[in-house]
Amino acid sequence: MRKIKWVENALFYHIYPLGAFDCPRENKGEETSGHRILKLIDWLPHLKNIGVTAIYLGPIWESGTHGYDTYDYFKLDRRLGDNDDLKRVINNCHENDIKVVLDGVFNHIGRGHKAFMDILKNREQSNYKDWISGLNFGGNNYYNDGLSYDCWAGAQCLVKLNHYNENVNNHILEAVGMWIDEFDIDGLRLDAADCIQRDFFKKLKSYTESKKPDFWLMGEIIHGDYNIYVNEEMMDAVTNYECWKGIYSSHNDHNYFEISYAMKRQWGKGGLYSGKYLYNFLDNHDVNRIYTLLKEKESIFTVYTLLFTMPGIPSIYYGSEWAIEGDKNSGDGDYALRPALDIEKMKDVNTDLIEHIKMLAYIRTTSNAIKYGEYEEVQVRNETIVFARALENECAIVALNSTNSAKQISFDYRGEHYEVELPPYGSKIWK
């Protein structure tokens, strides 16, 4: 498996721009246009302060609503600004040694994409009729178009592309090439990757590596064997949903055996994903905020310690460094997870957690064992866990306490005996 140095060293920050920068929920053309993406420049001092080295931007291409209904792969969504605005933002990021990864929504398009609009107009005579998966001119749909088509998860506003059609693949590769050549982007997060024909990813990886050898591809995969996608031919990483679940529920249930099992299964001796850098996260634009998920809110500190010290790539979802809440079942759906934030108003919010994250970022940056070392289980109890990250003669030891009382622990590692008291909801790192 190839190694990408900047990724191995990265602390990611995930932003959903259409939400974070207070864009109207519906794209109404000039009426809702603006230059809101430029607000990201004002966030850069904060990101540098907490140790961020890479930004993953949620969908930013021209779309109708939430960004995943793409209208134009070659244009910034006008609610966020124009392409020159984005160039300015990316240049500022790179000047601050921050890489930029964009959201590649290639499984489906919005109904406002030129290909689908042409099909609605010209039907069987459309040059794009083979671009859409499952297109049936004898069917009908929710919009009463007099035709039917495959879509994502039953959402007929998300029209599935036919990746067996080379014109579709070439259209997407042309767009990706433009974003690399003209904007110097550093990678793509591939939405709904499990729904796309796998040969497409092989074409995409070969193409992007020819453009930029250290270009990074990360796929959104929720279930199954990640090795199907993370390999030399297809992707460099996937979203580690297995450990996302294990992180919060092992704290909620006071059962560190759950996350221990997942980490040992993935990265222990002979582990399934040994040597591979999966994308680790506590929350994102699709799942409830970590502070909302935690039954005991004080666990937020140990949760972040685990995120930064387990194998893989740590990522912070915007706002969660301040422990904001977000519940998709509260009545506003996914929009509850994607709020507008004023960076100036957040500076004095939950400063203890900010300082904890800064400390963790520093420890990770200065410890090759934590960044590159193998995972070794040392001791697991229901309410405490000790594990090590070992790299040749260098090692780091991590101990966590998930309870509201101090815990005395003792363990042996590499011929040394350790006796330590972990404070309530506390952790300790030896390196």
N, C-alpha and C positions, 0 to 999 in steps of 0.2 A: 504493500500500500504506500503510495507516494506521500511524502511529508511536505506540508506547506508551512514554512517557519512562522509566518505572521499569524496563521491560524492557531498553531500550537501555543503561541504566546498571548492569544487574544482574550480580552474581556469584551463581550458584545453588549450592545445596548439596542434594544428593539423598540422602535417608535412606530406607531400607527399614525402617519401624518395627517390624514383626513380628519382624525379625531383630535389629536394632540394640538393641532394648530387651528382648531375651531372652524372647520370648513362647513358650509351648508350641506345637509345630508343628501340633497338632490342637486345634480348638475343641471343648471338652467341656462347654460351658455354664458354670454356676457353678463347677464344679470347677477350671476354668482361667481364670476371670475375674480381673481385677486393674486397677490404675490405672497401668500401665506407661508410658502416653503422657506422663505428667507428668515422666518422666526428661528429656524434651526441653528442659524449662526449664533444667535444669542444664547443657545444652550451649550455651546462648545466649552466655555470655561467650566461649567458645572461637570460636564462629562470628563474633561481632563482631570478635574479635581478628584473624582472618584475612581480614576484609573482606567477609564474606557479607552480601548484602542480600535474598536470596530463598531460601526452602526449598521444595523439591519433595518431598512426602511420598508414598512408595509406597502401595500399597493399604491403606486403614484402615477400610473399611466392613465390617460384620459378614459373616464368611465361615466356611468350614469348615476350610481349611488355610492355604495360602500367600497368601491375600488376593485372588487373581484369580478365585476361585470365589464371587462375591458372593451372600450370602443376603438382605441388606437394605440398600438404598441410603440409608436414612434414619438408620442407627445406626452409631456407632463400634463396631468389633469389641470385644467384651467382654473379650478378652484384653488389649486396650490401655486399656480404661476405659469410661466412659460419655460421653454428649454434653457434659455439663457440664465434664468433664475437658478435652475438646478445645477448648471455648470458652476455658477458662483458658489453655491453651497458645497458641492463636491470639492472644488478647489480649496475652500476654507477648511474642510475636513482633512484633506491631504496635507495641507500646510501645518495642521496640528497633529500630524502622524496618526490620523484616524482613517481606517479603511471604510469603504462604503459598499454595502451589499443591497441589491434591490430585490423586490418580490416579483418572481416570474410566474404569472398566472397563465399557464399554457394548456391547461386541460379544457378550459371553456372560455367563451367570449360573452360579452353582453349583446343584447338584441340591437344595439345601436352600432355595432361593428359593420364596416362597409360590406363585408362578405354576406352577412345575414340580411342586411338591408337590401342588397341586390337580389337575394333569393326571394324575399317577399315581393319585390317589384317584378322580377322577370321569371320567377318560378322555374319550370323545366328548362327554360332557355338561359338561365343564369350560368355564367362561367364559374361560379363558386358553389354550384350544387353538390360537388363532391367534397367540399371542405367540411361539411357538417356530418357528424356521426348519426346514423340511424334516420336520416332525412326521408320522410315518406309524404309524398304529395297527395296521397289518398287518405291521410289521417287528419286530425285536428288537435287543437291544444287549448289551454286556458285563455289565450288571447284571441281565439277564433280566427286563426290565420288560414285555415283550410290546409294545414300541413302539420306534421308532428316530427319530433327529433329527440335524440338523446340529450339529457341534461345532467347537471351535477346534483345528486341527492334529491331528485324530484323537483328541483327549483327551475322552472321553465324560463326564468330570466337569465339563467346561466346555460348557454348553448354549447354543447360538447363538440369540440373539434375532432376531425378525423385525421389522426396522425399516421394513418396508412397512406395518406395523400402527400406526396412529396412537395406539392405547392404550399401546403400548410406548413410543413417543416421549414421550407426555404423562407417563407414569410417571417417566421419566428426567428430563424437564424440571422436573417438580414437585420431585424430589429436589434437583436442581441449584439451583433457586430457593430451597429451604430453606437449603442450605449458604451461599448468598450472603446471604440476608436475615437469618438468625439467627447466622451464624458469620463473615460478612464475608470469605469466602475471596477470593483475588485471581486465581485461574486454575485451569485443569484441564489435566492431561496426559492425552491420549486414547489408551488402550491399543489395540493392534491396529487402528489407524485404517484401514489398507488393506483390512480385511475388512468394513467397515461401509458401508452404502449412503450415498453422498455427500450426498444431499439432507438426511439427518439432521444433518450438520454445518452446513448452511446454516440449518436451524431453530435449532440450538444457538447458533450465533454471533449470530443476530438476537436471540434471547431473552436471552443473557447480556449483550450490549451494551446492551439496553434496561434491564437491571437495574443494570449497572455499566459505564460507558463505557470504562474502561481494563482491563476483564477480559481475561485472556490465555488463548488456546487453543493448545496445542502437541500435535501428533500424533506417535505412534510410527510412523514410516515407515522402512523399511530400504532398499528398492530403488526405482528408477524416478525419474520426473521430479517433484521436490518442488513445482513450480509447480502441479501438479494440485490440491494441497491448500493451499498457502500463497498465498492470494489474498484479496481483499476479502470474498468470500462465505463462506469456510470456516474457515481457520485462520490464525494469526499466525506460526506456526513449526512445524517438524518436527525430529525427531532427525536429526542430520547424520552418518549412518553412513558416508557416503563419506569424509569427512575423518577420522573415527575410525580407519578402516582405514589411511588414508594417514599419519596421525601416527605410529603405532607402527611400521609396516612400513618407512617411509622411514628411521627410525632403525636398526631392526634390520638392514636391507639396505645401510645407508650409501648411500642413493639418494634424495636430497632432490628429485629430479625427479618422484617420485611425488606427494608432497604439494604440490609447486609446481604440477603439472598440475591437481590437484583445486582448489586455491585460485584459480588463474587461470581455470579453467573456470567456477567458481561466481561469483567476484567481480571478475575482471579487467574491463578495458574491454569492455563489451557482454556481461558474464558472465550466466549463466543466472539467478542469484539476486541480482543487483546491487540493493542497497537493501533486501534482506530479511534479517532477523535469525534465522538458523537456530540450533538448540540444539546447541552443541558439547560434547563430553565425551571423556574418556580411558577411562572404563569405567563400568559400571552393574551393575544386579542380574542382567543376563542374559549378560554377557560377562566373561571373565577379567579380574582386576585388572591395571592397567597395569604394576605392578611385576613381576608374573608374566609378562606378555607381553614385556617388554623383555629382550633377550639380554644387553645390557650395562647393568647396573643404574644406572650413573652417568648414563645418558641421561635419567633421571627429571627432572633439572633443566631441560634444554633442552626436553623434552616439555611441561613446564608453561609455560615461556616461550612456546612456540608456541601453546598453548591460550589464553593470556591476550592475545596480540597479534594473532591472526588475526581476520578479520571474524566477527561473530556473537556469541552469548551463551555465555560460559564456565560450565561446571558441574563441581563436584567431587563425586565419589561418596564418601559417608561412609567414613572410614578411610583413603582413598587419599592424603590429605594427610600421613599418617604412613608412606606407602609400605608398607602391609600387603599381604600376598599373598593370592591366592584363585584356585583352579583348579577349574573345574566338572567336570573330568575326573578328579579325584583320588579319587572314590568317593562323595562326598556330594552330587553334582549341584549344582544352583543354590544349595543351602543353604551351600555353601562360599564363595559370593560374598556372603552375607548374614549375617555373624556378629554375635553380641552383643558390644558394646564398652562397657567401663567408662571413662567420660570422665576420671575421676580418675587412672586408671592410664596414660592415654595422654599426659599432659601433658609428660612428658620424653622422648617417643619421637621420634626423627628431627627434632630441633629445627632442623637446618640447612635441611631442606626446608620446614618451617613458616615460617621466616624468609624463604625465597625466595618462597613464595606470598604472604606479607604484602607483600613488596616489589613483586611483580607486581601485586597488587591496588591498591596505592597508585599505581603508574605508570598503570595503566588508568584509575583514578578521576580522575587529574589530567591526562589527555591526551585532549582531544576528538578528536584525529586517530585514536588507537587505538580509541576507542569508535565513532566515526561515519565515519571516513575510508574512501576507496576503496582497494582493494588494487592495488599496483603491484609487479610483479616487477622486481628490480634486478639480481641476479646469482644463478645457480644452478650449483652444482657437485655432484658426487656426495656429498661429505661436508660441504659448507658451503652455506648459503643466505643471501641478503640480500633482504629485501623492505621495502616502505614502505607506510605508511598515510597517505594524503594528504587533507586537508580544506582546500580553498581555499588560503590562504597558510600553513597549519600542516601540519607533517608529522612523522611518527615513522619511524625506520629501525630494523629488527630484523635482527641477524645471528646465526646459529647454527652451532655446530660439533658434529658428531655423533661425533667420534673421541676416542681416548685420548691424542692428542698435540696440542700447540699448532699453530694454523694461521694463517699470514700471509695476509691477504686485502687486496685493493685494488679499489676500485670508484669510479665517478663517479655522482653523483645531483644533479640540479638545479643543474648547473654547479659543483659542489664535488667535490674529490677526497678520498677517504678511504683511509688506510693504517692497518690495525689488526691486532693479534695477538689471536686468540681463544684462550682457555685450553682445555685438554682438557674436552670435554663442556660447553663454556661458551657464553655468549651475551652480546651487548651491545645495548643499546637507546639510540638517540639520539632526544631529543624536545625 
